[in-house]
Amino acid sequence: MATSYQEKKDIGNVASDIGHKAQEAAAQAGAQAKDLASSVSQKVGDAASFVGKKAEETAAGLGGGMKSLGETIRAHAPASGVGAAATTAVADSLETGGRYLKEQGLCGIGKDMTSLIQRNPIPALLIGVGAGFLLAKATARR
Protein backbone atom coordinates (compact mmCIF):
# COMPACT_ATOMS: atom_id res chain seq x y z
CA MET A 1 0.00 0.00 0.00
CA ALA A 2 1.71 3.13 -1.24
CA THR A 3 1.28 6.42 0.51
CA SER A 4 0.29 9.27 -1.76
CA TYR A 5 2.09 12.57 -1.95
CA GLN A 6 -0.87 14.36 -0.33
CA GLU A 7 -0.96 11.94 2.59
CA LYS A 8 2.76 12.46 3.16
CA LYS A 9 2.25 16.21 3.03
CA ASP A 10 -0.66 15.97 5.51
CA ILE A 11 1.45 13.84 7.89
CA GLY A 12 4.26 16.39 7.61
CA ASN A 13 1.86 19.25 8.40
CA VAL A 14 0.46 17.41 11.44
CA ALA A 15 3.99 16.68 12.67
CA SER A 16 4.95 20.31 12.13
CA ASP A 17 1.84 21.51 14.02
CA ILE A 18 2.63 19.16 16.90
CA GLY A 19 6.21 20.48 17.00
CA HIS A 20 5.02 24.12 17.07
CA LYS A 21 2.49 23.37 19.79
CA ALA A 22 5.17 21.59 21.84
CA GLN A 23 7.46 24.62 21.45
CA GLU A 24 4.65 26.98 22.50
CA ALA A 25 3.83 24.80 25.50
CA ALA A 26 7.50 24.68 26.52
CA ALA A 27 7.83 28.47 26.14
CA GLN A 28 4.67 29.00 28.20
CA ALA A 29 5.87 26.59 30.90
CA GLY A 30 9.22 28.39 30.98
CA ALA A 31 7.51 31.77 31.35
CA GLN A 32 5.31 30.43 34.15
CA ALA A 33 8.33 28.96 35.94
CA LYS A 34 10.16 32.28 35.60
CA ASP A 35 7.14 34.16 36.99
CA LEU A 36 6.88 31.70 39.88
CA ALA A 37 10.58 32.04 40.68
CA SER A 38 10.31 35.81 40.57
CA SER A 39 7.29 35.72 42.88
CA VAL A 40 9.04 33.40 45.34
CA SER A 41 12.15 35.57 45.25
CA GLN A 42 10.07 38.68 45.98
CA LYS A 43 8.28 36.97 48.87
CA VAL A 44 11.59 35.79 50.36
CA GLY A 45 12.96 39.32 50.06
CA ASP A 46 9.86 40.74 51.74
CA ALA A 47 10.13 38.20 54.56
CA ALA A 48 13.82 38.97 55.08
CA SER A 49 13.06 42.69 55.15
CA PHE A 50 10.29 42.12 57.70
CA VAL A 51 12.56 40.02 59.92
CA GLY A 52 15.33 42.63 59.66
CA LYS A 53 12.92 45.41 60.60
CA LYS A 54 11.62 43.42 63.57
CA ALA A 55 15.18 42.69 64.72
CA GLU A 56 16.02 46.41 64.57
CA GLU A 57 12.85 47.25 66.52
CA THR A 58 13.73 44.61 69.12
CA ALA A 59 17.26 45.99 69.43
CA ALA A 60 15.90 49.51 69.89
CA GLY A 61 13.45 48.25 72.53
CA LEU A 62 16.23 46.39 74.32
CA GLY A 63 18.37 49.52 74.23
CA GLY A 64 15.54 51.55 75.74
CA GLY A 65 15.09 48.94 78.45
CA MET A 66 18.81 48.94 79.29
CA LYS A 67 18.83 52.73 79.50
CA SER A 68 15.74 52.69 81.74
CA LEU A 69 17.29 50.03 83.99
CA GLY A 70 20.44 52.14 84.31
CA GLU A 71 18.35 55.14 85.33
CA THR A 72 16.45 53.04 87.89
CA ILE A 73 19.68 51.69 89.37
CA ARG A 74 21.10 55.22 89.58
CA ALA A 75 17.94 56.45 91.33
CA HIS A 76 18.19 53.72 93.99
CA ALA A 77 21.97 53.83 94.41
CA PRO A 78 23.50 54.47 97.83
CA ALA A 79 24.67 58.06 98.36
CA SER A 80 28.27 57.26 99.25
CA GLY A 81 30.81 54.49 99.75
CA VAL A 82 32.23 51.71 97.65
CA GLY A 83 28.76 50.46 96.71
CA ALA A 84 27.85 53.89 95.37
CA ALA A 85 30.83 53.94 92.99
CA ALA A 86 30.13 50.41 91.74
CA THR A 87 26.42 51.11 91.33
CA THR A 88 27.13 54.34 89.45
CA ALA A 89 29.56 52.51 87.13
CA VAL A 90 26.96 49.82 86.38
CA ALA A 91 24.27 52.45 85.79
CA ASP A 92 26.60 54.42 83.49
CA SER A 93 27.42 51.30 81.49
CA LEU A 94 23.78 50.30 81.13
CA GLU A 95 22.73 53.79 80.08
CA THR A 96 25.58 54.17 77.57
CA GLY A 97 25.05 50.69 76.12
CA GLY A 98 21.30 51.19 75.96
CA ARG A 99 21.65 54.56 74.25
CA TYR A 100 24.11 53.09 71.73
CA LEU A 101 21.86 50.10 70.98
CA LYS A 102 18.77 52.29 70.66
CA GLU A 103 20.45 54.84 68.37
CA GLN A 104 22.67 52.56 66.26
CA GLY A 105 20.69 49.31 66.19
CA LEU A 106 22.04 46.08 64.79
CA CYS A 107 23.27 47.72 61.58
CA GLY A 108 25.40 50.13 63.59
CA ILE A 109 26.81 47.30 65.66
CA GLY A 110 27.64 45.36 62.49
CA LYS A 111 29.39 48.39 60.94
CA ASP A 112 31.35 49.03 64.12
CA MET A 113 32.40 45.38 64.34
CA THR A 114 33.48 45.40 60.70
CA SER A 115 35.50 48.55 61.26
CA LEU A 116 37.09 47.10 64.40
CA ILE A 117 38.06 43.89 62.58
CA GLN A 118 39.50 45.85 59.65
CA ARG A 119 41.63 47.94 62.03
CA ASN A 120 42.76 44.89 64.05
CA PRO A 121 42.71 41.80 61.80
CA ILE A 122 45.23 39.64 63.70
CA PRO A 123 43.63 40.01 67.15
CA ALA A 124 40.19 39.47 65.55
CA LEU A 125 41.42 36.29 63.90
CA LEU A 126 42.92 35.03 67.16
CA ILE A 127 39.70 35.80 69.04
CA GLY A 128 37.71 33.93 66.39
CA VAL A 129 40.00 30.90 66.60
CA GLY A 130 39.86 30.95 70.40
CA ALA A 131 36.07 31.24 70.43
CA GLY A 132 35.83 28.38 67.92
CA PHE A 133 38.12 26.24 70.06
CA LEU A 134 36.08 26.92 73.20
CA LEU A 135 32.83 26.23 71.36
CA ALA A 136 34.24 22.95 70.03
CA LYS A 137 35.36 21.92 73.53
CA ALA A 138 31.97 22.83 74.99
CA THR A 139 30.02 20.83 72.41
CA ALA A 140 32.37 17.83 72.08
CA ARG A 141 31.19 14.48 73.40
CA ARG A 142 32.98 13.18 76.41
N, C-alpha and C positions, 0 to 999 in steps of 0.2 A: 504494500500500500504506500504509494508515493505521496509525499506532502506537497501541496501546491505552493506556488510562490506567495499567494495571498495569505495562506495559512501561516507560512513562515514569517511573513511581515506582521501579521496579527500577533503571533507569539512574541516576536521581538518588541512590538509596542507594549504588550502587557508586561513583559519583563522590564522594559524601560520605565513604565509607570510605577511598577513595584519598587524599582531602584530609587526613583525620585521621591516616592512616598516614604521610603525607609530613611532617605537623607533628611527629609523634612522632619520626620519623627525624631531622628537623632539630634537635629539642630534644636528642635523644640525642647527635648529632654535636657540638652546641654544648657539652654537658656534658663529653664526652670531650676536646674541644679545651681547655676550661678546666682540666680535670684535668692534661692534658699540659703546658700552660703553667705551671701551679702547680708541677708536678714539675720542669720545666726550671729555673724560677726558684729553687726550693729547692736544686737541684744546683749552680747557678751561685753561689748564696750560700755553700754549703758549700765550694766550690772557692776562692772569694775568702777565706773565713775561714782555710782551710788555708794558702793562700799568705801571708796576713798573719801567721799564727802562725810559719811558717817564716822569714819575713823578720825578725821580732822575735828568733827564736832565733839567726839568723845574725848580727844586729847585736850581740846579747849575746856570742856567741862571738868576734866581731871585737874587741869591747871588752875581753874577757878576754885576748885575744892581745896587744892594744896595751899593756895594763897589764903583762903578763908581759915583753914586750919592753923596756918602760921599766925594769923591775926588773933585767933582765939587763944592760942598758946601764949602769945605776947600779953594779952589782956589778963591772963590768969597767972602770969609769972611772978615769982617772989621779987620783992623790991630790991634786995641786996644779997650778997654772998655768992658762993661758988655756983649754987643752983641757978641763980639769976643769970649769970654769964652763960651757962650752958643752955638754959632755956631760951635766952635771947639769940644765941647762935643757931639753935634749931629753928626758931621762928623765922630768923632772917633767911636761912637756907630754904625753908618751905615757901616763904613768900617770893623769893627770887626765882626759885625753880618753877613755882606755879605761874608767875608772871611770864617767864620765858616760854613755858609750854602753852599758855593761853595765847600769847602774841605770835609765836613762831609756828606752833603746830608741828605735825610730823614732818612736813616738807622742810621746815626750817632746821629741824634736828638732823634730817638726812643731809642737807646741804652743809651744815656745820661738821658733821661726821666725815663727809667726803673731803672737805677742806682740811680737816685735822689729819686725815690719812695721807693726803697729798703732801702736806708739810712734813710729816713724820712717817715715811713709808716703812722703815726698818722696825721701829718700835711697834707699829700697827701690825706688821707681819708676825712679829714675835708674840704679841698679845693674842692674835688669831690662832697661832700654832698652840700656844699654851692653853687657850680656852678649848680648842679641839681635843687636846690631850686629856684635859680634866673631864670633858664631856664623855670621851671614850672610856675613861676609867670608871666614871659614874654609871655608865650604862652597860659595861661589860659583865658577862655572867661570871659568877664565882665558882 
